[in-house]
Amino acid sequence: MPDDHDESGEHADHDAARAWLPPTRAIRAGRHEDDTSLAPVLWPTTTFVTPTVDEGREMATMIGAERFYSRFGNPTVRAFEDAIAELEGGESARAFASGMGAVTAVVLGLCSAGDHIVAQRQIYAGTQLLLQMACPRFGIDVTFVDGTEPGAFAAAVQPGKTVLVVAETPANPKLDLVDLDEIGAIRGPMTVVDSTFATPLGQRPLDHGVDLVLHSATKAIAGHNDASLGVVAGSEELLAWIWGFAVIQGANAAPFDAMNGLRGLRTLAVRLRQQAETAHRLAEALEAHPAVESVRYPGLESHPQHDLAKRQMDNYGGLVAFDLAGGLDAGRTFVESVELCQLATSLGGPETLVTHPASTTHVNLTPDERERSGIGLGSVRVSCGLEHPDDVVDDVLQALAAIDG
Ligand SMILES: *Cc1c(COP(=O)(O)O)cnc(C)c1O
């Protein structure tokens, strides 16, 4: 086709797209020019007809083939991948059956026996298990550093041996931040940031020079607790390597979940804004409460990295962490006394969820391990949902009152 369609709608659309703000892009991303269905089209098929041997061979040998066999690629999944790549400013993306599917593909797709990884100590428990338990079995060494300490990642890099730097920001469980400019400035190893807590609308690690950004889209991206989904975005070249491992790994995203991921993206901006508003109000209420020892929210002046948050985040997110003065008993009483909020793991959905790691997810850790993970006996995490902020704050306050009573 000659490229002479200056006045065509297509061209005008592309010009406009360059100026669109991220919330607008989230509405339009992942749509193809020939789509007339406004909603994402679901392709449940596992396989595709390739009418000739030549077409079959082409599909079988093409990186990222979209219409060969759905473990290799699938049109619904591709639409979601394209949307994430656009929102993150990456050339390409690959979706997975879960966030851990994405993490595992990055680590095992890019690292080999004899390689070294620098990772952050404050990190999602599943990622930590992969790095601490599985990587050594495959001959991959891992050094853990404090992600909040300036220069810690770069200082732990072993030239010629370190192939990957793994960071997460904001990080589980205390919403510690990692300086994205610092990760992006590391030369030599590849760098990856787990940006799940921020979402693609909260920060853009690739803009800071980071090589790969990944998400558990199970959380805020899909946003309704009904899809298990992961995604990683970055350069064409790195995504080709990751894809090569992913087709063997077999943790490909289900088309139905990818469709729900796309649906989630369309409302992500307003959901994130609402959740952040509630989180901010809740954080302020908690800071003023005598039963609360300390509060962590990147949007609070009191967050030790608030200046960094202002610099690299467009939205401080819907998660709040706090420590109860009364320790284990207070934590347990609190999470069992909430009435609107619910005790459940996960985050980023419409329902406000509370967790008390010391008595649930991290109950098997020794006190030493627990402290090193930044979890106190009275640590509580709240994922603010979409209920009216007054109701969420009132419920938390009445549960705090139950601790003294
Ligand atoms: C939940 C989560 C993961 C893992 O995602 P799954 O979809 O549960 O596999 C990874 N990183 C972070 C920060 C998470 O919150």
PDBQT file of the ligand as one rigid body, heavy atoms in Angstrom, charges set to zero:
ROOT
HETATM    1  C1  LIG A 501       0.530 -10.957  43.255  1.00  0.00    +0.000 C 
HETATM    2  C2  LIG A 501       1.880 -10.490  42.900  1.00  0.00    +0.000 A 
HETATM    3  C3  LIG A 501       2.740 -11.255  42.103  1.00  0.00    +0.000 A 
HETATM    4  C4  LIG A 501       2.350 -12.629  41.587  1.00  0.00    +0.000 C 
HETATM    5  O1  LIG A 501       1.261 -12.560  40.754  1.00  0.00    +0.000 OA
HETATM    6  P1  LIG A 501       0.217 -13.796  40.566  1.00  0.00    +0.000 P 
HETATM    7  O2  LIG A 501      -0.705 -13.284  39.536  1.00  0.00    +0.000 OA
HETATM    8  O3  LIG A 501      -0.402 -14.044  41.901  1.00  0.00    +0.000 OA
HETATM    9  O4  LIG A 501       1.044 -14.962  40.132  1.00  0.00    +0.000 OA
HETATM   10  C5  LIG A 501       3.971 -10.737  41.775  1.00  0.00    +0.000 A 
HETATM   11  N1  LIG A 501       4.369  -9.526  42.237  1.00  0.00    +0.000 NA
HETATM   12  C6  LIG A 501       3.582  -8.770  43.015  1.00  0.00    +0.000 A 
HETATM   13  C7  LIG A 501       4.070  -7.450  43.479  1.00  0.00    +0.000 C 
HETATM   14  C8  LIG A 501       2.317  -9.216  43.375  1.00  0.00    +0.000 A 
HETATM   15  O5  LIG A 501       1.530  -8.458  44.158  1.00  0.00    +0.000 OA
ENDROOT
TORSDOF 0
